[in-house]
Amino acid sequence: QVQLVESGGGLVQAGDSLRLSCAASGQAFSTYAMGWWRQAPGRDLELVAACNWNGGDTHYAESLKGRFIISRDNTKNTVSLQMNSLKSEDTAVYYCAADRSSDYGTKLDDYDYWGQGTQVTVSS
């Protein structure tokens, strides 16, 4: 099992950038695929980005491709989400999640461990 803790959320203006970080416990982190999910007010959970165990294979929601970047550092047990050119519609709670498979999944039930979430609010 693994524990995940997100940080880096906050209140920003449209056009700004934020970098979210997720710190994971345990040595098994480097074997897990990782994903960032978000839930906007009144909407379902949405997969924002995901990567495989070493970060070499990545996935992005089509609408976010080019604005968001997922990366990981297995020497530090961290995964990050760089968010650029933020828009008001990016306002959501962002969750870090771990998939015990080495390759990432795109389904909600593919993910086995979840962080507590961090709020990102983009004003316009």
Beta strands, then each sheet from edge to edge (+ up, - down):
strand 1: 4-7
strand 2: 10-13
strand 3: 18-24
strand 4: 33-39
strand 5: 46-51
strand 6: 58-60
strand 7: 68-73
strand 8: 78-83
strand 9: 92-99
strand 10: 113-114
strand 11: 118-123
sheet 1: 1+ 3- 8+ 7-
sheet 2: 2+ 11+ 9- 4+ 5- 6+
sheet 3: 2+ 11+ 9- 10+
end
